[in-house]
Amino acid sequence: MNALEDDVYHEVSEIIKEFFPDVKFESSDLLQIVFGPVACDPDTDGKPFEMNLWPYCENCNAAEPVSWQMADPPVFVDIEVPLVKHDLWNSLSPEGKRNRVLNFLKLQGFLFN
């Protein structure tokens, strides 16, 4: 996903800022937690899109590395990465989008009430 060119990424960012107008923090950390489950359609396996995950091991399919080592010289691997879709998000009204973000922030303990 190219966050610089994804309009939905920017839209979710602006909604998050509405809920924290006086807080001075790096909102990108929170945005990366909120963005996938709130604004992205599930992946081809039905799992929510998430950012900043380790890649799956080709040998054991584990998502968290037990160990790793640098390849020297570097090994380049071509993989097909499906595009992130926002069909559900795009079907919502502006109020529906705002409520979706609000509910997630509450569920995750970032907001109360």
C-alpha positions, 0 to 999 in steps of 0.5 A: 500500500502506498500511504502517500497516494491512498486517499482513504489513508488520509481520510482516516488520519483526518478523522482520528485528528478530530478525536484528539484535537489538543493532543500533540503526538505522532498520530501515524502510530495510532493511524497504523493501528486503526487503518487496516481493521477500520478502512480496509477490506479483509485479505484473501484469507479473510484476515484484517489488513494490518500494517507493520507485520513481519513477513511469514516464514517460507518454511514454517509459515510463522508470523513472528521470527524466532531468529533471522540473519542478514543475507550477504549478498542481499537476496531479492525476492519478487512476490505478488502483493494484492492491492488494498481495497476499501469497498466497505469503507467507500460504501459508508456515509461520512457519519458512518466512517466517523462512527466506525473509527470512533467505535474502534478507538473505544474498543481498543481503549484509546477513547472512553464514553 
